[in-house]
């Protein structure tokens, strides 16, 4: 899956993955990470998610990374935020107070940077990636996180032969395979979500579940 895939999706406004509200699982389960005020939260492949604002409003410093400049510009414009923009090598940082988004390739760029990291939030990053990219993603997350860092990971599971992603199905055993060597994993919530996803039912899905994992770097 090349960067142009996502650039084209944003250019055509094909962003069904974008949620118009703050994610309910984030609001329900984030407190389980037990973070101190001012903790630094990293949100990979963040798009223009409103979850970024919610995290900032809880008193955290928030850093996202996103490959689409359109997504980032839309985020700041739609939320009536001005951004201080700075180019650093092949990355560009958009910052407003305690919230910043890096425009960069999460996998290839080494010019974006984040300082001391306390937590990771992944709602739609892992499930956006095809199987052949997930190991590199998990490795990169592991490299970025020092011991003790906690993460909230949301995944989807469905019969892969019924629908082509994204979003992709990432079953619980694959989550363990990807992250189990470097993170302690705890599944904390699962629910059937197909009833509220008519676009996926229309594609022929017969089952779809959301899973929430609490992770801690070991």
N, C-alpha and C positions, 0 to 999 in steps of 0.2 A: 504494500500500500504506500504509494508515493505521496509527498506533500501536496502535489497538484490535485490529488483526489479531494483533499479537504478545502483547498483554495476554491475549487470549482463548486463544491457543495455550498460554501458560504456565498460565492458569487451568484448562484442560482437561488439562494435563500432556501435551500433544502436542508433545514436544520431542525428536523423533527426531534432530535436528541435534546434540544434546548428546552428546559422547563420554565414556564412562565412564573413559577412561584418557588420559594425556598423549599428545598427537599425536606419532606417530613421526617425521614429517617435521620437526617442531619440534626434537625431540631430535637428529636427524641433521644438520640443516643450519644450526641457529642459530649455531654457531661461525663460520660463514662471514661473519657480520656484523662480527666482530672488535671487539666492544665492550669497553670498559674496565669493571672492577668498579664497581658503583654507577651505571652508566648508566641513564637513564630510558627505559622502554619503554612505549609506548602501545598498547592493545589495543581497537580500536573494536568496538562491538556484541558485547560479550564474553560475554553470558549468564552462566552459572555455570561457565565452563570451568576445568578443572583445569590448563590451560596457564598460567593466572595464577600458581598456586602454584609450578609448576615454574620459571617465570621468576624469581620472587622467590627461590626456593631456590638459584638460580645466582648470587645476589648482586646482582640488579638491583632498582631501584625500578620499580614497576609501577603504571600507571594504566589502568583500563578505563572504558568508558562503556556503559551499558545502559539501555534505556527501561523495562524491567520491574522494578518493585520486588520482585515475587515471586522473580525470578531472583536478585537480589542478596541478599535475605534467606536464600534457600535456600543460596546459596554459603557465606555465613558460618556458618549453622547446621550444614550438612552437613560442614564442615571444622573445626567446633568452634573457631571464631574469634570473638572479641568485636569489635565495631565501634564506633568513635567516630563518631557521626552528627551531621552539621551541615548545616543548611538554608541555601542561598545563592540567593536569588531563586527561580527556578523549577527549580533543581537541588538535589539532595541528595548530599552526599559521605559515603560509608562508608569509614572508614580503620582499618587495623590495621597499625601499623608502616610498613614500606616498600611496602605494598600498599593501593591505594584503588580504589574503584569509584564512579563518578558515576552517579546516577540522573537521566537527562536525555535530551532529544531531541537526538541528534547533529546533526541538520540545522537545527533551529529554535531551540534554546536557546543563548544567549550568556552564561549565568550560570555554567556549569561552566568550569573552567580548569585547565591543566596548565603547570608551569614548564618550564624547559629540556628539550627533547625530543631524545633520541638515536636512537631506533629505533621502528619500527612493526611489529606482528605482526598479520596478518589471515589467520585460518583460515576463518572462516565469515561474514564481514561482506559482502564484495562478492557472494558467491554467494547471499546471502539477499535481495538486492535485484533487483526487476524491471528490465528495460532502461531504463525512463524515469527511474529514480532513480540510475543508476550514474554518470552524468556529474557530478551534484551531489556524490555521495560522493567521487569522485576529486578534484574541485575542493577540497572541504573538507580532504581529506588533504593536498593540495598546500599549502593555505593554512597548515596547522598545522605544517608541517615546514620548518625552515630548510635551506639548502644543506648537503650532506654527510650528512644523516640517511639511515640505511639502513632497509630494510624487507624483511620476508619475507612474501610473498603466496602463498596457496594457492588454487587455483581448480579447478573441475570443468568438463569438457566432455562433452557427450553430444548425440544428435540431439534437438533441442528439440521436434520434432513427436511424439516418443514419450512425453514426460512434461512435465507442468506443474510448475514449481517453486513454492516453494523446496524444496531448493536449485536455483538456476538454472544453466544452462550459460553459461559465460563463456569463449569461445574465445580462443586466444592473440592473434589479430589484434585482438580487441576490447580486451584488456588493453593492447596497444600504443597503440591509439587513445585510450584513457582516460588513460593515464599517461605516454605517450611524450614529450609536450612538456615535462614538468617533472621527469621521472625518467629516469635511465639504467636500462635493463631488461636482465636476463640470465636466460633460462630455464635452470634448473639441474637439474631432474628432471621426468620424466614417467613415469607407469605406468598400466597397466590396472587399475582397482580394482573392476570389476563383479563379479568372482567372490566378493568378500567383502561384497557389498551385496545380500543376498537381497530386501530390501524394495523395492529399485529394479528388480531383475529381475522381481519379481512385478507391477510396474506396466508391464512390457513393454519395458523398456530392452534394447537389443541391444549397446550400447557405452557405457562410461563410463570416463573417464580423469581422473586427478589431475595437476595441473601445479604446479610450485613455481617461483616467480620471486624473484630477488634484485634489489632496486631501490635506487637511491641518488639522492637529490634533487640536481638540478644547479643 
